[in-house]
Amino acid sequence: METTEAFTGLRCVDCGESFDAEEATHRCPECEGILDPEYDLDALDVSRETFESRRFDSMWRYEELLPFTRESAVSMDEGATALVEAPKLADELGVGRVLIKDEGRNPTGTFKDRGQTVAVTAASQHGASDVALASAGNAGQAAAAYAARAGLDAHVFLPSRSGFTQKAMVNVHGGDMNVVEGRIGDAGAAYEGAMAENPEWYSVKTFVTPYRHEGKKTMLYETVEQLDWEVPDAVVYPTGGGVGLVGMHKAAKELRDLGLTGDLPAMYAAQAEGCAPVVRAFEEGRDVHEPWQNPDTICGGIEIPDPGASPLILDALRESDGGAVATSDQDILDSAVTVAQNEGVEMGATCAAAASGAWELAQRGEFDEEDTVVLLNTGHGSKDDDVLRSHLMSKGI
């Protein structure tokens, strides 16, 4: 494998055992826990100037802090997305600055590309011929795209409620699309059955592969560098499986431990009221969620009733002195429209949970008047254009 110098292998977050990345590919061989890439940060000789001297052209500019070399990566120059100032939103929230990290500018229109570039690189380096996953939609599209670039076959299991765009583009990229009646849990069950029948398939599913959260951590690296190495006071993230939130919190700790920053941003998980297992667990002081019964939200991307990595999410919220918030579908869709009409940024319907959540957090007094608040727009509005337009039509607009 073509790994970077500081990458030392994979550590299980549950039992603490470490493994060689060439041998361990997915969950912990000892206890089935989640594996997390590890680095010898003391061996790294990097500074702010190291990264500032490079073109801001791809997340792989941070290759020293990633498992694989940029040269070996299956990449389409994902990352390096804009951090858009939102002054009207800042006034509304009563804070110093609001900025929107606009992940809709990635190759397939969402932050899922950051995870799949690393996961598919791992698959390719492990000699896989096929990758597979269950997805609510966007991750499946991204997996099909990166598999196509790597010359691999992709098997994607989507629930019937997934958007037309995501289904269409899985086909366009040449993926084997399997639409399963029902919701994400039903797609997951179909995926598990197919994996049992095809053990040679390489999973690129959330927290089954160790590498998707590792790619998404680069959102925090970029944000801090774009803020001239000032850590934002708060990051609000639309949370389903929580991959990006866990990754960004890890990145913040790495930058701190390298001496490049001094603080951790407060991480906030934003969910929909119709499916908010992380919020409920946080509010009840639990270390792990209880599965959400009868999920019901228009925000399919965060309708994850049973997030397998909730202990990691909850640890990140508490360790960073952040929190969790749930808002209604009506408020989330209203927020997407408000951001588009006042700031021009096209937020996906699911992604607008970050904006809606930020408004609610501001009303609760979570932010100070000088705070810098970053909202993660995890996908482009065109992914949900039918949902947003229907919302407007329901109001007679």
BELFEN-V114760 format. One record per residue. RES is the residue in one small letter. PHI is phi in whole degrees, -180 to 180 (999 if undefined). NEAR is the number of other C-alpha atoms within 10 Angstrom. D_LAST is the distance of its C-alpha to the last C-alpha in whole Angstrom. Layout:
BEGIN
res:RES phi:PHI near:NEAR d_last:D_LAST
res:RES phi:PHI near:NEAR d_last:D_LAST
END
This chain:
BEGIN
res:m phi:999 near:15 d_last:55
res:e phi:-95 near:14 d_last:54
res:t phi:-102 near:21 d_last:53
res:t phi:-82 near:16 d_last:53
res:e phi:-63 near:17 d_last:56
res:a phi:-84 near:18 d_last:55
res:f phi:-71 near:19 d_last:53
res:t phi:-105 near:18 d_last:56
res:g phi:139 near:20 d_last:54
res:l phi:-122 near:28 d_last:52
res:r phi:-119 near:22 d_last:53
res:c phi:-77 near:22 d_last:52
res:v phi:-74 near:14 d_last:50
res:d phi:-95 near:13 d_last:51
res:c phi:-97 near:14 d_last:55
res:g phi:84 near:14 d_last:55
res:e phi:-71 near:15 d_last:57
res:s phi:-110 near:18 d_last:57
res:f phi:-140 near:20 d_last:57
res:d phi:-70 near:11 d_last:57
res:a phi:-68 near:22 d_last:54
res:e phi:-75 near:13 d_last:56
res:e phi:-95 near:11 d_last:57
res:a phi:-91 near:16 d_last:54
res:t phi:-113 near:21 d_last:51
res:h phi:-136 near:22 d_last:48
res:r phi:-80 near:18 d_last:49
res:c phi:-61 near:24 d_last:52
res:p phi:-63 near:15 d_last:55
res:e phi:-91 near:11 d_last:57
res:c phi:-133 near:12 d_last:54
res:e phi:69 near:13 d_last:51
res:g phi:-74 near:20 d_last:49
res:i phi:-76 near:22 d_last:47
res:l phi:-95 near:29 d_last:48
res:d phi:-127 near:22 d_last:48
res:p phi:-60 near:20 d_last:49
res:e phi:-119 near:19 d_last:51
res:y phi:-137 near:19 d_last:53
res:d phi:-92 near:12 d_last:56
res:l phi:-65 near:17 d_last:54
res:d phi:-67 near:9 d_last:58
res:a phi:-83 near:10 d_last:58
res:l phi:-88 near:13 d_last:56
res:d phi:-115 near:9 d_last:56
res:v phi:-128 near:14 d_last:53
res:s phi:-140 near:12 d_last:51
res:r phi:-57 near:14 d_last:48
res:e phi:-66 near:8 d_last:50
res:t phi:-55 near:11 d_last:50
res:f phi:-84 near:16 d_last:47
res:e phi:-63 near:13 d_last:46
res:s phi:-77 near:8 d_last:48
res:r phi:-100 near:11 d_last:46
res:r phi:-64 near:9 d_last:43
res:f phi:-86 near:15 d_last:40
res:d phi:-126 near:12 d_last:39
res:s phi:-171 near:21 d_last:39
res:m phi:-63 near:24 d_last:40
res:w phi:-76 near:25 d_last:43
res:r phi:-67 near:22 d_last:44
res:y phi:-101 near:16 d_last:45
res:e phi:-61 near:20 d_last:47
res:e phi:-59 near:20 d_last:50
res:l phi:-106 near:28 d_last:48
res:l phi:-123 near:25 d_last:47
res:p phi:-71 near:28 d_last:49
res:f phi:-117 near:22 d_last:49
res:t phi:-71 near:19 d_last:50
res:r phi:-61 near:19 d_last:47
res:e phi:-62 near:10 d_last:50
res:s phi:-92 near:14 d_last:50
res:a phi:-72 near:23 d_last:46
res:v phi:-84 near:23 d_last:44
res:s phi:-135 near:22 d_last:41
res:m phi:-126 near:16 d_last:38
res:d phi:58 near:17 d_last:38
res:e phi:-71 near:24 d_last:36
res:g phi:87 near:27 d_last:35
res:a phi:54 near:23 d_last:35
res:t phi:-86 near:21 d_last:32
res:a phi:-73 near:16 d_last:30
res:l phi:-112 near:20 d_last:30
res:v phi:-96 near:16 d_last:27
res:e phi:-66 near:15 d_last:28
res:a phi:-129 near:19 d_last:24
res:p phi:-66 near:16 d_last:26
res:k phi:-67 near:14 d_last:23
res:l phi:-66 near:21 d_last:22
res:a phi:-61 near:20 d_last:26
res:d phi:-62 near:13 d_last:26
res:e phi:-62 near:11 d_last:23
res:l phi:-84 near:22 d_last:26
res:g phi:72 near:19 d_last:29
res:v phi:-123 near:18 d_last:31
res:g phi:-67 near:15 d_last:32
res:r phi:-146 near:21 d_last:31
res:v phi:-124 near:27 d_last:28
res:l phi:-128 near:22 d_last:28
res:i phi:-111 near:26 d_last:26
res:k phi:-80 near:22 d_last:28
res:d phi:-94 near:26 d_last:26
res:e phi:-76 near:28 d_last:28
res:g phi:-65 near:27 d_last:25
res:r phi:-89 near:19 d_last:28
res:n phi:-75 near:23 d_last:30
res:p phi:-54 near:19 d_last:32
res:t phi:-104 near:24 d_last:30
res:g phi:90 near:22 d_last:27
res:t phi:-148 near:26 d_last:28
res:f phi:-70 near:29 d_last:30
res:k phi:-60 near:29 d_last:32
res:d phi:-62 near:29 d_last:34
res:r phi:-63 near:31 d_last:36
res:g phi:-73 near:29 d_last:37
res:q phi:-74 near:33 d_last:38
res:t phi:-61 near:29 d_last:40
res:v phi:-78 near:28 d_last:42
res:a phi:-65 near:30 d_last:42
res:v phi:-73 near:32 d_last:43
res:t phi:-60 near:24 d_last:45
res:a phi:-61 near:28 d_last:47
res:a phi:-59 near:23 d_last:47
res:s phi:-64 near:22 d_last:49
res:q phi:-71 near:17 d_last:51
res:h phi:-85 near:15 d_last:52
res:g phi:81 near:12 d_last:53
res:a phi:-69 near:16 d_last:50
res:s phi:-110 near:16 d_last:49
res:d phi:-136 near:19 d_last:46
res:v phi:-118 near:24 d_last:43
res:a phi:-150 near:26 d_last:41
res:l phi:-168 near:28 d_last:39
res:a phi:-102 near:27 d_last:36
res:s phi:-151 near:24 d_last:33
res:a phi:-76 near:25 d_last:29
res:g phi:156 near:27 d_last:28
res:n phi:-66 near:26 d_last:28
res:a phi:-66 near:27 d_last:32
res:g phi:-66 near:28 d_last:33
res:q phi:-62 near:32 d_last:31
res:a phi:-63 near:27 d_last:33
res:a phi:-62 near:32 d_last:36
res:a phi:-63 near:31 d_last:36
res:a phi:-66 near:28 d_last:36
res:y phi:-74 near:26 d_last:39
res:a phi:-63 near:29 d_last:41
res:a phi:-59 near:17 d_last:41
res:r phi:-64 near:15 d_last:42
res:a phi:-87 near:18 d_last:45
res:g phi:77 near:12 d_last:46
res:l phi:-109 near:21 d_last:45
res:d phi:-89 near:21 d_last:44
res:a phi:-116 near:29 d_last:41
res:h phi:-116 near:27 d_last:40
res:v phi:-117 near:27 d_last:36
res:f phi:-111 near:28 d_last:36
res:l phi:-118 near:34 d_last:32
res:p phi:-72 near:24 d_last:30
res:s phi:-61 near:19 d_last:28
res:r phi:-78 near:16 d_last:25
res:s phi:-57 near:20 d_last:25
res:g phi:-69 near:20 d_last:23
res:f phi:-60 near:13 d_last:23
res:t phi:-58 near:15 d_last:24
res:q phi:-65 near:20 d_last:27
res:k phi:-62 near:23 d_last:28
res:a phi:-61 near:13 d_last:28
res:m phi:-75 near:20 d_last:30
res:v phi:-59 near:26 d_last:33
res:n phi:-63 near:15 d_last:34
res:v phi:-60 near:12 d_last:33
res:h phi:-78 near:19 d_last:36
res:g phi:88 near:16 d_last:38
res:g phi:-77 near:25 d_last:38
res:d phi:-87 near:15 d_last:39
res:m phi:-92 near:19 d_last:36
res:n phi:-122 near:18 d_last:36
res:v phi:-91 near:17 d_last:33
res:v phi:-111 near:21 d_last:34
res:e phi:-61 near:12 d_last:32
res:g phi:117 near:13 d_last:31
res:r phi:-117 near:19 d_last:30
res:i phi:-60 near:26 d_last:32
res:g phi:-63 near:19 d_last:35
res:d phi:-69 near:18 d_last:35
res:a phi:-64 near:24 d_last:35
res:g phi:-63 near:20 d_last:38
res:a phi:-66 near:14 d_last:40
res:a phi:-66 near:19 d_last:40
res:y phi:-62 near:24 d_last:41
res:e phi:-60 near:16 d_last:43
res:g phi:-63 near:11 d_last:45
res:a phi:-68 near:16 d_last:45
res:m phi:-65 near:17 d_last:46
res:a phi:-64 near:10 d_last:49
res:e phi:-83 near:10 d_last:50
res:n phi:-132 near:12 d_last:50
res:p phi:-64 near:9 d_last:51
res:e phi:-80 near:12 d_last:51
res:w phi:-67 near:20 d_last:48
res:y phi:-104 near:26 d_last:47
res:s phi:-76 near:25 d_last:44
res:v phi:-120 near:27 d_last:41
res:k phi:-83 near:25 d_last:39
res:t phi:-48 near:23 d_last:38
res:f phi:57 near:22 d_last:41
res:v phi:-92 near:19 d_last:43
res:t phi:-75 near:26 d_last:44
res:p phi:-78 near:28 d_last:45
res:y phi:-110 near:30 d_last:43
res:r phi:-72 near:25 d_last:39
res:h phi:-67 near:27 d_last:39
res:e phi:-68 near:26 d_last:42
res:g phi:-69 near:28 d_last:40
res:k phi:-73 near:27 d_last:37
res:k phi:-63 near:25 d_last:39
res:t phi:-64 near:29 d_last:39
res:m phi:-60 near:24 d_last:35
res:l phi:-77 near:24 d_last:37
res:y phi:-53 near:22 d_last:40
res:e phi:-63 near:24 d_last:38
res:t phi:-58 near:24 d_last:36
res:v phi:-65 near:19 d_last:39
res:e phi:-64 near:15 d_last:40
res:q phi:-66 near:17 d_last:37
res:l phi:-95 near:13 d_last:38
res:d phi:57 near:11 d_last:41
res:w phi:69 near:16 d_last:43
res:e phi:-94 near:16 d_last:41
res:v phi:-77 near:25 d_last:40
res:p phi:-63 near:22 d_last:36
res:d phi:-71 near:19 d_last:37
res:a phi:-148 near:24 d_last:34
res:v phi:-124 near:28 d_last:32
res:v phi:-109 near:29 d_last:29
res:y phi:-127 near:28 d_last:29
res:p phi:-69 near:30 d_last:27
res:t phi:-115 near:30 d_last:29
res:g phi:-118 near:27 d_last:30
res:g phi:-79 near:22 d_last:34
res:g phi:79 near:25 d_last:34
res:v phi:-61 near:24 d_last:36
res:g phi:-67 near:29 d_last:34
res:l phi:-64 near:29 d_last:35
res:v phi:-62 near:24 d_last:39
res:g phi:-64 near:25 d_last:39
res:m phi:-66 near:26 d_last:38
res:h phi:-64 near:24 d_last:40
res:k phi:-62 near:19 d_last:43
res:a phi:-62 near:21 d_last:42
res:a phi:-61 near:24 d_last:42
res:k phi:-68 near:17 d_last:46
res:e phi:-65 near:18 d_last:47
res:l phi:-62 near:23 d_last:46
res:r phi:-65 near:15 d_last:48
res:d phi:-68 near:14 d_last:51
res:l phi:-82 near:16 d_last:51
res:g phi:79 near:13 d_last:51
res:l phi:-85 near:17 d_last:48
res:t phi:-140 near:17 d_last:46
res:g phi:-116 near:14 d_last:48
res:d phi:-129 near:17 d_last:45
res:l phi:-108 near:22 d_last:42
res:p phi:-74 near:26 d_last:39
res:a phi:-71 near:21 d_last:37
res:m phi:-96 near:28 d_last:35
res:y phi:-121 near:30 d_last:32
res:a phi:-92 near:29 d_last:31
res:a phi:-111 near:31 d_last:27
res:q phi:-128 near:34 d_last:27
res:a phi:-90 near:32 d_last:24
res:e phi:-59 near:17 d_last:25
res:g phi:-79 near:20 d_last:25
res:c phi:-161 near:27 d_last:28
res:a phi:-133 near:29 d_last:30
res:p phi:-66 near:26 d_last:34
res:v phi:-70 near:35 d_last:34
res:v phi:-61 near:23 d_last:33
res:r phi:-63 near:18 d_last:35
res:a phi:-64 near:19 d_last:38
res:f phi:-64 near:22 d_last:38
res:e phi:-65 near:11 d_last:37
res:e phi:-90 near:10 d_last:40
res:g phi:73 near:12 d_last:42
res:r phi:-84 near:14 d_last:43
res:d phi:-94 near:15 d_last:44
res:v phi:-148 near:19 d_last:42
res:h phi:-77 near:24 d_last:39
res:e phi:-108 near:15 d_last:39
res:p phi:-53 near:17 d_last:37
res:w phi:-81 near:18 d_last:34
res:q phi:-85 near:11 d_last:34
res:n phi:56 near:9 d_last:31
res:p phi:-62 near:18 d_last:29
res:d phi:-154 near:16 d_last:25
res:t phi:-151 near:19 d_last:22
res:i phi:-71 near:19 d_last:20
res:c phi:-85 near:25 d_last:21
res:g phi:-60 near:22 d_last:24
res:g phi:-66 near:25 d_last:25
res:i phi:-115 near:23 d_last:27
res:e phi:-84 near:27 d_last:27
res:i phi:-116 near:25 d_last:31
res:p phi:-74 near:23 d_last:33
res:d phi:-139 near:20 d_last:36
res:p phi:-69 near:24 d_last:36
res:g phi:-66 near:18 d_last:40
res:a phi:-105 near:18 d_last:40
res:s phi:-57 near:24 d_last:39
res:p phi:-60 near:17 d_last:42
res:l phi:-70 near:19 d_last:42
res:i phi:-63 near:29 d_last:38
res:l phi:-64 near:28 d_last:40
res:d phi:-61 near:16 d_last:43
res:a phi:-64 near:23 d_last:40
res:l phi:-62 near:22 d_last:38
res:r phi:-77 near:16 d_last:42
res:e phi:-66 near:15 d_last:44
res:s phi:-92 near:19 d_last:41
res:d phi:62 near:14 d_last:41
res:g phi:-100 near:20 d_last:37
res:g phi:-177 near:23 d_last:35
res:a phi:-145 near:24 d_last:32
res:v phi:-148 near:26 d_last:29
res:a phi:-124 near:26 d_last:26
res:t phi:-131 near:21 d_last:23
res:s phi:-76 near:18 d_last:20
res:d phi:-57 near:22 d_last:18
res:q phi:-58 near:13 d_last:15
res:d phi:-66 near:18 d_last:17
res:i phi:-65 near:26 d_last:17
res:l phi:-67 near:26 d_last:14
res:d phi:-59 near:20 d_last:13
res:s phi:-66 near:23 d_last:16
res:a phi:-60 near:25 d_last:15
res:v phi:-67 near:24 d_last:12
res:t phi:-62 near:19 d_last:14
res:v phi:-63 near:20 d_last:16
res:a phi:-63 near:14 d_last:15
res:q phi:-82 near:11 d_last:13
res:n phi:-112 near:12 d_last:16
res:e phi:-116 near:16 d_last:19
res:g phi:85 near:12 d_last:18
res:v phi:-79 near:20 d_last:19
res:e phi:-92 near:24 d_last:18
res:m phi:-93 near:33 d_last:19
res:g phi:-64 near:28 d_last:19
res:a phi:-58 near:29 d_last:17
res:t phi:-63 near:31 d_last:21
res:c phi:-63 near:33 d_last:22
res:a phi:-67 near:33 d_last:20
res:a phi:-58 near:36 d_last:22
res:a phi:-66 near:33 d_last:24
res:a phi:-69 near:29 d_last:22
res:s phi:-62 near:29 d_last:21
res:g phi:-63 near:28 d_last:24
res:a phi:-64 near:30 d_last:25
res:w phi:-60 near:19 d_last:23
res:e phi:-66 near:18 d_last:25
res:l phi:-63 near:20 d_last:28
res:a phi:-64 near:16 d_last:28
res:q phi:-65 near:12 d_last:28
res:r phi:-79 near:9 d_last:31
res:g phi:84 near:11 d_last:33
res:e phi:-72 near:12 d_last:33
res:f phi:-108 near:19 d_last:33
res:d phi:-95 near:14 d_last:35
res:e phi:-68 near:14 d_last:34
res:e phi:-101 near:12 d_last:36
res:d phi:-67 near:16 d_last:35
res:t phi:-104 near:21 d_last:33
res:v phi:-116 near:25 d_last:31
res:v phi:-108 near:27 d_last:30
res:l phi:-105 near:26 d_last:27
res:l phi:-90 near:27 d_last:27
res:n phi:-91 near:31 d_last:24
res:t phi:-78 near:27 d_last:26
res:g phi:-161 near:27 d_last:24
res:h phi:-70 near:24 d_last:22
res:g phi:-61 near:25 d_last:18
res:s phi:-65 near:16 d_last:18
res:k phi:-64 near:24 d_last:20
res:d phi:-126 near:21 d_last:17
res:d phi:-60 near:17 d_last:15
res:d phi:-68 near:14 d_last:14
res:v phi:-66 near:19 d_last:14
res:l phi:-67 near:20 d_last:11
res:r phi:-66 near:13 d_last:9
res:s phi:-62 near:13 d_last:9
res:h phi:-62 near:16 d_last:9
res:l phi:-64 near:14 d_last:5
res:m phi:-64 near:10 d_last:5
res:s phi:-65 near:9 d_last:7
res:k phi:-97 near:7 d_last:6
res:g phi:78 near:7 d_last:4
res:i phi:-99 near:8 d_last:0
END
